[in-house]
Amino acid sequence: VNDPVAMKLLGKAGEMTSLEVPEDESIKTLYVGGLDARVTEQDLRDNFYAHGEIESVKMVLQRACAFVTYTTREGAEKAAEEL
């Protein structure tokens, strides 16, 4: 693939350290940033549902991000680890 933007994003992702799990056990929401304008709520549901049941997806189009809330903490942690 000859896409400089994609290569830059992949490079940044490779440099990222792992996420720290919040101490507050009630947190079940993941922040998803850097979304392409073509990504839909259904796209997010389709990709994140594999890790657990989703309670809600809130997209913030102006900020190119979304918040995915799982019904369980375990689902959120699994998605954070695997995605």
Phi and psi restraints in degrees (range 20) as a CNS / XPLOR table:
assign (resid 1 and name C) (resid 2 and name N)
       (resid 2 and name CA) (resid 2 and name C) 1.0 -108.3 20.0 2
assign (resid 2 and name N) (resid 2 and name CA)
       (resid 2 and name C) (resid 3 and name N) 1.0 65.3 20.0 2
assign (resid 2 and name C) (resid 3 and name N)
       (resid 3 and name CA) (resid 3 and name C) 1.0 -123.5 20.0 2
assign (resid 3 and name N) (resid 3 and name CA)
       (resid 3 and name C) (resid 4 and name N) 1.0 100.9 20.0 2
assign (resid 3 and name C) (resid 4 and name N)
       (resid 4 and name CA) (resid 4 and name C) 1.0 -59.3 20.0 2
assign (resid 4 and name N) (resid 4 and name CA)
       (resid 4 and name C) (resid 5 and name N) 1.0 -35.7 20.0 2
assign (resid 4 and name C) (resid 5 and name N)
       (resid 5 and name CA) (resid 5 and name C) 1.0 -67.4 20.0 2
assign (resid 5 and name N) (resid 5 and name CA)
       (resid 5 and name C) (resid 6 and name N) 1.0 -45.6 20.0 2
assign (resid 5 and name C) (resid 6 and name N)
       (resid 6 and name CA) (resid 6 and name C) 1.0 -61.4 20.0 2
assign (resid 6 and name N) (resid 6 and name CA)
       (resid 6 and name C) (resid 7 and name N) 1.0 -41.9 20.0 2
assign (resid 6 and name C) (resid 7 and name N)
       (resid 7 and name CA) (resid 7 and name C) 1.0 -64.2 20.0 2
assign (resid 7 and name N) (resid 7 and name CA)
       (resid 7 and name C) (resid 8 and name N) 1.0 -38.5 20.0 2
assign (resid 7 and name C) (resid 8 and name N)
       (resid 8 and name CA) (resid 8 and name C) 1.0 -64.4 20.0 2
assign (resid 8 and name N) (resid 8 and name CA)
       (resid 8 and name C) (resid 9 and name N) 1.0 -44.5 20.0 2
assign (resid 8 and name C) (resid 9 and name N)
       (resid 9 and name CA) (resid 9 and name C) 1.0 -64.6 20.0 2
assign (resid 9 and name N) (resid 9 and name CA)
       (resid 9 and name C) (resid 10 and name N) 1.0 -41.7 20.0 2
assign (resid 9 and name C) (resid 10 and name N)
       (resid 10 and name CA) (resid 10 and name C) 1.0 -64.3 20.0 2
assign (resid 10 and name N) (resid 10 and name CA)
       (resid 10 and name C) (resid 11 and name N) 1.0 -37.1 20.0 2
assign (resid 10 and name C) (resid 11 and name N)
       (resid 11 and name CA) (resid 11 and name C) 1.0 -64.2 20.0 2
assign (resid 11 and name N) (resid 11 and name CA)
       (resid 11 and name C) (resid 12 and name N) 1.0 -42.9 20.0 2
assign (resid 11 and name C) (resid 12 and name N)
       (resid 12 and name CA) (resid 12 and name C) 1.0 -63.4 20.0 2
assign (resid 12 and name N) (resid 12 and name CA)
       (resid 12 and name C) (resid 13 and name N) 1.0 -42.3 20.0 2
assign (resid 12 and name C) (resid 13 and name N)
       (resid 13 and name CA) (resid 13 and name C) 1.0 -62.0 20.0 2
assign (resid 13 and name N) (resid 13 and name CA)
       (resid 13 and name C) (resid 14 and name N) 1.0 -37.9 20.0 2
assign (resid 13 and name C) (resid 14 and name N)
       (resid 14 and name CA) (resid 14 and name C) 1.0 -67.0 20.0 2
assign (resid 14 and name N) (resid 14 and name CA)
       (resid 14 and name C) (resid 15 and name N) 1.0 -25.8 20.0 2
assign (resid 14 and name C) (resid 15 and name N)
       (resid 15 and name CA) (resid 15 and name C) 1.0 -85.4 20.0 2
assign (resid 15 and name N) (resid 15 and name CA)
       (resid 15 and name C) (resid 16 and name N) 1.0 -14.3 20.0 2
assign (resid 15 and name C) (resid 16 and name N)
       (resid 16 and name CA) (resid 16 and name C) 1.0 -69.0 20.0 2
assign (resid 16 and name N) (resid 16 and name CA)
       (resid 16 and name C) (resid 17 and name N) 1.0 141.8 20.0 2
assign (resid 16 and name C) (resid 17 and name N)
       (resid 17 and name CA) (resid 17 and name C) 1.0 -83.2 20.0 2
assign (resid 17 and name N) (resid 17 and name CA)
       (resid 17 and name C) (resid 18 and name N) 1.0 171.4 20.0 2
assign (resid 17 and name C) (resid 18 and name N)
       (resid 18 and name CA) (resid 18 and name C) 1.0 -71.1 20.0 2
assign (resid 18 and name N) (resid 18 and name CA)
       (resid 18 and name C) (resid 19 and name N) 1.0 158.3 20.0 2
assign (resid 18 and name C) (resid 19 and name N)
       (resid 19 and name CA) (resid 19 and name C) 1.0 -73.8 20.0 2
assign (resid 19 and name N) (resid 19 and name CA)
       (resid 19 and name C) (resid 20 and name N) 1.0 145.9 20.0 2
assign (resid 19 and name C) (resid 20 and name N)
       (resid 20 and name CA) (resid 20 and name C) 1.0 -91.0 20.0 2
assign (resid 20 and name N) (resid 20 and name CA)
       (resid 20 and name C) (resid 21 and name N) 1.0 132.2 20.0 2
assign (resid 20 and name C) (resid 21 and name N)
       (resid 21 and name CA) (resid 21 and name C) 1.0 -75.6 20.0 2
assign (resid 21 and name N) (resid 21 and name CA)
       (resid 21 and name C) (resid 22 and name N) 1.0 125.8 20.0 2
assign (resid 21 and name C) (resid 22 and name N)
       (resid 22 and name CA) (resid 22 and name C) 1.0 -63.5 20.0 2
assign (resid 22 and name N) (resid 22 and name CA)
       (resid 22 and name C) (resid 23 and name N) 1.0 144.2 20.0 2
assign (resid 22 and name C) (resid 23 and name N)
       (resid 23 and name CA) (resid 23 and name C) 1.0 -67.9 20.0 2
assign (resid 23 and name N) (resid 23 and name CA)
       (resid 23 and name C) (resid 24 and name N) 1.0 -32.6 20.0 2
assign (resid 23 and name C) (resid 24 and name N)
       (resid 24 and name CA) (resid 24 and name C) 1.0 -68.4 20.0 2
assign (resid 24 and name N) (resid 24 and name CA)
       (resid 24 and name C) (resid 25 and name N) 1.0 108.7 20.0 2
assign (resid 24 and name C) (resid 25 and name N)
       (resid 25 and name CA) (resid 25 and name C) 1.0 -66.7 20.0 2
assign (resid 25 and name N) (resid 25 and name CA)
       (resid 25 and name C) (resid 26 and name N) 1.0 -13.4 20.0 2
assign (resid 25 and name C) (resid 26 and name N)
       (resid 26 and name CA) (resid 26 and name C) 1.0 -82.0 20.0 2
assign (resid 26 and name N) (resid 26 and name CA)
       (resid 26 and name C) (resid 27 and name N) 1.0 -9.5 20.0 2
assign (resid 26 and name C) (resid 27 and name N)
       (resid 27 and name CA) (resid 27 and name C) 1.0 -75.8 20.0 2
assign (resid 27 and name N) (resid 27 and name CA)
       (resid 27 and name C) (resid 28 and name N) 1.0 121.0 20.0 2
assign (resid 27 and name C) (resid 28 and name N)
       (resid 28 and name CA) (resid 28 and name C) 1.0 -132.1 20.0 2
assign (resid 28 and name N) (resid 28 and name CA)
       (resid 28 and name C) (resid 29 and name N) 1.0 15.4 20.0 2
assign (resid 28 and name C) (resid 29 and name N)
       (resid 29 and name CA) (resid 29 and name C) 1.0 -111.8 20.0 2
assign (resid 29 and name N) (resid 29 and name CA)
       (resid 29 and name C) (resid 30 and name N) 1.0 136.5 20.0 2
assign (resid 29 and name C) (resid 30 and name N)
       (resid 30 and name CA) (resid 30 and name C) 1.0 -110.2 20.0 2
assign (resid 30 and name N) (resid 30 and name CA)
       (resid 30 and name C) (resid 31 and name N) 1.0 139.0 20.0 2
assign (resid 30 and name C) (resid 31 and name N)
       (resid 31 and name CA) (resid 31 and name C) 1.0 -89.6 20.0 2
assign (resid 31 and name N) (resid 31 and name CA)
       (resid 31 and name C) (resid 32 and name N) 1.0 131.5 20.0 2
assign (resid 31 and name C) (resid 32 and name N)
       (resid 32 and name CA) (resid 32 and name C) 1.0 -122.2 20.0 2
assign (resid 32 and name N) (resid 32 and name CA)
       (resid 32 and name C) (resid 33 and name N) 1.0 111.8 20.0 2
assign (resid 32 and name C) (resid 33 and name N)
       (resid 33 and name CA) (resid 33 and name C) 1.0 -109.7 20.0 2
assign (resid 33 and name N) (resid 33 and name CA)
       (resid 33 and name C) (resid 34 and name N) 1.0 170.6 20.0 2
assign (resid 33 and name C) (resid 34 and name N)
       (resid 34 and name CA) (resid 34 and name C) 1.0 68.1 20.0 2
assign (resid 34 and name N) (resid 34 and name CA)
       (resid 34 and name C) (resid 35 and name N) 1.0 31.7 20.0 2
assign (resid 34 and name C) (resid 35 and name N)
       (resid 35 and name CA) (resid 35 and name C) 1.0 -74.0 20.0 2
assign (resid 35 and name N) (resid 35 and name CA)
       (resid 35 and name C) (resid 36 and name N) 1.0 139.0 20.0 2
assign (resid 35 and name C) (resid 36 and name N)
       (resid 36 and name CA) (resid 36 and name C) 1.0 -69.7 20.0 2
assign (resid 36 and name N) (resid 36 and name CA)
       (resid 36 and name C) (resid 37 and name N) 1.0 147.4 20.0 2
assign (resid 36 and name C) (resid 37 and name N)
       (resid 37 and name CA) (resid 37 and name C) 1.0 -61.3 20.0 2
assign (resid 37 and name N) (resid 37 and name CA)
       (resid 37 and name C) (resid 38 and name N) 1.0 -19.9 20.0 2
assign (resid 37 and name C) (resid 38 and name N)
       (resid 38 and name CA) (resid 38 and name C) 1.0 -83.9 20.0 2
assign (resid 38 and name N) (resid 38 and name CA)
       (resid 38 and name C) (resid 39 and name N) 1.0 -10.8 20.0 2
assign (resid 38 and name C) (resid 39 and name N)
       (resid 39 and name CA) (resid 39 and name C) 1.0 -72.0 20.0 2
assign (resid 39 and name N) (resid 39 and name CA)
       (resid 39 and name C) (resid 40 and name N) 1.0 132.2 20.0 2
assign (resid 39 and name C) (resid 40 and name N)
       (resid 40 and name CA) (resid 40 and name C) 1.0 -107.8 20.0 2
assign (resid 40 and name N) (resid 40 and name CA)
       (resid 40 and name C) (resid 41 and name N) 1.0 167.2 20.0 2
assign (resid 40 and name C) (resid 41 and name N)
       (resid 41 and name CA) (resid 41 and name C) 1.0 -59.3 20.0 2
assign (resid 41 and name N) (resid 41 and name CA)
       (resid 41 and name C) (resid 42 and name N) 1.0 -39.5 20.0 2
assign (resid 41 and name C) (resid 42 and name N)
       (resid 42 and name CA) (resid 42 and name C) 1.0 -64.2 20.0 2
assign (resid 42 and name N) (resid 42 and name CA)
       (resid 42 and name C) (resid 43 and name N) 1.0 -37.4 20.0 2
assign (resid 42 and name C) (resid 43 and name N)
       (resid 43 and name CA) (resid 43 and name C) 1.0 -58.4 20.0 2
assign (resid 43 and name N) (resid 43 and name CA)
       (resid 43 and name C) (resid 44 and name N) 1.0 -45.5 20.0 2
assign (resid 43 and name C) (resid 44 and name N)
       (resid 44 and name CA) (resid 44 and name C) 1.0 -64.1 20.0 2
assign (resid 44 and name N) (resid 44 and name CA)
       (resid 44 and name C) (resid 45 and name N) 1.0 -46.2 20.0 2
assign (resid 44 and name C) (resid 45 and name N)
       (resid 45 and name CA) (resid 45 and name C) 1.0 -58.4 20.0 2
assign (resid 45 and name N) (resid 45 and name CA)
       (resid 45 and name C) (resid 46 and name N) 1.0 -44.7 20.0 2
assign (resid 45 and name C) (resid 46 and name N)
       (resid 46 and name CA) (resid 46 and name C) 1.0 -61.4 20.0 2
assign (resid 46 and name N) (resid 46 and name CA)
       (resid 46 and name C) (resid 47 and name N) 1.0 -40.1 20.0 2
assign (resid 46 and name C) (resid 47 and name N)
       (resid 47 and name CA) (resid 47 and name C) 1.0 -79.8 20.0 2
assign (resid 47 and name N) (resid 47 and name CA)
       (resid 47 and name C) (resid 48 and name N) 1.0 -35.5 20.0 2
assign (resid 47 and name C) (resid 48 and name N)
       (resid 48 and name CA) (resid 48 and name C) 1.0 -88.1 20.0 2
assign (resid 48 and name N) (resid 48 and name CA)
       (resid 48 and name C) (resid 49 and name N) 1.0 -21.5 20.0 2
assign (resid 48 and name C) (resid 49 and name N)
       (resid 49 and name CA) (resid 49 and name C) 1.0 -64.3 20.0 2
assign (resid 49 and name N) (resid 49 and name CA)
       (resid 49 and name C) (resid 50 and name N) 1.0 -25.3 20.0 2
assign (resid 49 and name C) (resid 50 and name N)
       (resid 50 and name CA) (resid 50 and name C) 1.0 -61.0 20.0 2
assign (resid 50 and name N) (resid 50 and name CA)
       (resid 50 and name C) (resid 51 and name N) 1.0 -17.0 20.0 2
assign (resid 50 and name C) (resid 51 and name N)
       (resid 51 and name CA) (resid 51 and name C) 1.0 -104.4 20.0 2
assign (resid 51 and name N) (resid 51 and name CA)
       (resid 51 and name C) (resid 52 and name N) 1.0 -7.4 20.0 2
assign (resid 51 and name C) (resid 52 and name N)
       (resid 52 and name CA) (resid 52 and name C) 1.0 158.4 20.0 2
assign (resid 52 and name N) (resid 52 and name CA)
       (resid 52 and name C) (resid 53 and name N) 1.0 167.4 20.0 2
assign (resid 52 and name C) (resid 53 and name N)
       (resid 53 and name CA) (resid 53 and name C) 1.0 -70.9 20.0 2
assign (resid 53 and name N) (resid 53 and name CA)
       (resid 53 and name C) (resid 54 and name N) 1.0 133.0 20.0 2
assign (resid 53 and name C) (resid 54 and name N)
       (resid 54 and name CA) (resid 54 and name C) 1.0 -95.7 20.0 2
assign (resid 54 and name N) (resid 54 and name CA)
       (resid 54 and name C) (resid 55 and name N) 1.0 131.2 20.0 2
assign (resid 54 and name C) (resid 55 and name N)
       (resid 55 and name CA) (resid 55 and name C) 1.0 -84.0 20.0 2
assign (resid 55 and name N) (resid 55 and name CA)
       (resid 55 and name C) (resid 56 and name N) 1.0 -44.7 20.0 2
assign (resid 55 and name C) (resid 56 and name N)
       (resid 56 and name CA) (resid 56 and name C) 1.0 -161.0 20.0 2
assign (resid 56 and name N) (resid 56 and name CA)
       (resid 56 and name C) (resid 57 and name N) 1.0 158.6 20.0 2
assign (resid 56 and name C) (resid 57 and name N)
       (resid 57 and name CA) (resid 57 and name C) 1.0 -131.0 20.0 2
assign (resid 57 and name N) (resid 57 and name CA)
       (resid 57 and name C) (resid 58 and name N) 1.0 122.2 20.0 2
assign (resid 57 and name C) (resid 58 and name N)
       (resid 58 and name CA) (resid 58 and name C) 1.0 -116.3 20.0 2
assign (resid 58 and name N) (resid 58 and name CA)
       (resid 58 and name C) (resid 59 and name N) 1.0 114.7 20.0 2
assign (resid 58 and name C) (resid 59 and name N)
       (resid 59 and name CA) (resid 59 and name C) 1.0 -95.8 20.0 2
assign (resid 59 and name N) (resid 59 and name CA)
       (resid 59 and name C) (resid 60 and name N) 1.0 139.8 20.0 2
assign (resid 59 and name C) (resid 60 and name N)
       (resid 60 and name CA) (resid 60 and name C) 1.0 -119.2 20.0 2
assign (resid 60 and name N) (resid 60 and name CA)
       (resid 60 and name C) (resid 61 and name N) 1.0 87.0 20.0 2
assign (resid 60 and name C) (resid 61 and name N)
       (resid 61 and name CA) (resid 61 and name C) 1.0 -60.6 20.0 2
assign (resid 61 and name N) (resid 61 and name CA)
       (resid 61 and name C) (resid 62 and name N) 1.0 -36.4 20.0 2
assign (resid 61 and name C) (resid 62 and name N)
       (resid 62 and name CA) (resid 62 and name C) 1.0 -63.6 20.0 2
assign (resid 62 and name N) (resid 62 and name CA)
       (resid 62 and name C) (resid 63 and name N) 1.0 -24.4 20.0 2
assign (resid 62 and name C) (resid 63 and name N)
       (resid 63 and name CA) (resid 63 and name C) 1.0 -109.3 20.0 2
assign (resid 63 and name N) (resid 63 and name CA)
       (resid 63 and name C) (resid 64 and name N) 1.0 3.4 20.0 2
assign (resid 63 and name C) (resid 64 and name N)
       (resid 64 and name CA) (resid 64 and name C) 1.0 53.3 20.0 2
assign (resid 64 and name N) (resid 64 and name CA)
       (resid 64 and name C) (resid 65 and name N) 1.0 44.0 20.0 2
assign (resid 64 and name C) (resid 65 and name N)
       (resid 65 and name CA) (resid 65 and name C) 1.0 -143.1 20.0 2
assign (resid 65 and name N) (resid 65 and name CA)
       (resid 65 and name C) (resid 66 and name N) 1.0 173.7 20.0 2
assign (resid 65 and name C) (resid 66 and name N)
       (resid 66 and name CA) (resid 66 and name C) 1.0 -151.3 20.0 2
assign (resid 66 and name N) (resid 66 and name CA)
       (resid 66 and name C) (resid 67 and name N) 1.0 162.3 20.0 2
assign (resid 66 and name C) (resid 67 and name N)
       (resid 67 and name CA) (resid 67 and name C) 1.0 -123.3 20.0 2
assign (resid 67 and name N) (resid 67 and name CA)
       (resid 67 and name C) (resid 68 and name N) 1.0 119.6 20.0 2
assign (resid 67 and name C) (resid 68 and name N)
       (resid 68 and name CA) (resid 68 and name C) 1.0 -107.4 20.0 2
assign (resid 68 and name N) (resid 68 and name CA)
       (resid 68 and name C) (resid 69 and name N) 1.0 118.5 20.0 2
assign (resid 68 and name C) (resid 69 and name N)
       (resid 69 and name CA) (resid 69 and name C) 1.0 -107.6 20.0 2
assign (resid 69 and name N) (resid 69 and name CA)
       (resid 69 and name C) (resid 70 and name N) 1.0 127.3 20.0 2
assign (resid 69 and name C) (resid 70 and name N)
       (resid 70 and name CA) (resid 70 and name C) 1.0 -94.5 20.0 2
assign (resid 70 and name N) (resid 70 and name CA)
       (resid 70 and name C) (resid 71 and name N) 1.0 161.0 20.0 2
assign (resid 70 and name C) (resid 71 and name N)
       (resid 71 and name CA) (resid 71 and name C) 1.0 -77.6 20.0 2
assign (resid 71 and name N) (resid 71 and name CA)
       (resid 71 and name C) (resid 72 and name N) 1.0 -20.9 20.0 2
assign (resid 71 and name C) (resid 72 and name N)
       (resid 72 and name CA) (resid 72 and name C) 1.0 -130.9 20.0 2
assign (resid 72 and name N) (resid 72 and name CA)
       (resid 72 and name C) (resid 73 and name N) 1.0 154.2 20.0 2
assign (resid 72 and name C) (resid 73 and name N)
       (resid 73 and name CA) (resid 73 and name C) 1.0 -64.8 20.0 2
assign (resid 73 and name N) (resid 73 and name CA)
       (resid 73 and name C) (resid 74 and name N) 1.0 -37.7 20.0 2
assign (resid 73 and name C) (resid 74 and name N)
       (resid 74 and name CA) (resid 74 and name C) 1.0 -60.1 20.0 2
assign (resid 74 and name N) (resid 74 and name CA)
       (resid 74 and name C) (resid 75 and name N) 1.0 -40.9 20.0 2
assign (resid 74 and name C) (resid 75 and name N)
       (resid 75 and name CA) (resid 75 and name C) 1.0 -62.8 20.0 2
assign (resid 75 and name N) (resid 75 and name CA)
       (resid 75 and name C) (resid 76 and name N) 1.0 -43.6 20.0 2
assign (resid 75 and name C) (resid 76 and name N)
       (resid 76 and name CA) (resid 76 and name C) 1.0 -63.7 20.0 2
assign (resid 76 and name N) (resid 76 and name CA)
       (resid 76 and name C) (resid 77 and name N) 1.0 -42.8 20.0 2
assign (resid 76 and name C) (resid 77 and name N)
       (resid 77 and name CA) (resid 77 and name C) 1.0 -65.7 20.0 2
assign (resid 77 and name N) (resid 77 and name CA)
       (resid 77 and name C) (resid 78 and name N) 1.0 -41.0 20.0 2
assign (resid 77 and name C) (resid 78 and name N)
       (resid 78 and name CA) (resid 78 and name C) 1.0 -62.7 20.0 2
assign (resid 78 and name N) (resid 78 and name CA)
       (resid 78 and name C) (resid 79 and name N) 1.0 -45.0 20.0 2
assign (resid 78 and name C) (resid 79 and name N)
       (resid 79 and name CA) (resid 79 and name C) 1.0 -63.2 20.0 2
assign (resid 79 and name N) (resid 79 and name CA)
       (resid 79 and name C) (resid 80 and name N) 1.0 -42.1 20.0 2
assign (resid 79 and name C) (resid 80 and name N)
       (resid 80 and name CA) (resid 80 and name C) 1.0 -63.2 20.0 2
assign (resid 80 and name N) (resid 80 and name CA)
       (resid 80 and name C) (resid 81 and name N) 1.0 -38.0 20.0 2
assign (resid 80 and name C) (resid 81 and name N)
       (resid 81 and name CA) (resid 81 and name C) 1.0 -70.6 20.0 2
assign (resid 81 and name N) (resid 81 and name CA)
       (resid 81 and name C) (resid 82 and name N) 1.0 -42.7 20.0 2
assign (resid 81 and name C) (resid 82 and name N)
       (resid 82 and name CA) (resid 82 and name C) 1.0 -88.4 20.0 2
assign (resid 82 and name N) (resid 82 and name CA)
       (resid 82 and name C) (resid 83 and name N) 1.0 -22.4 20.0 2
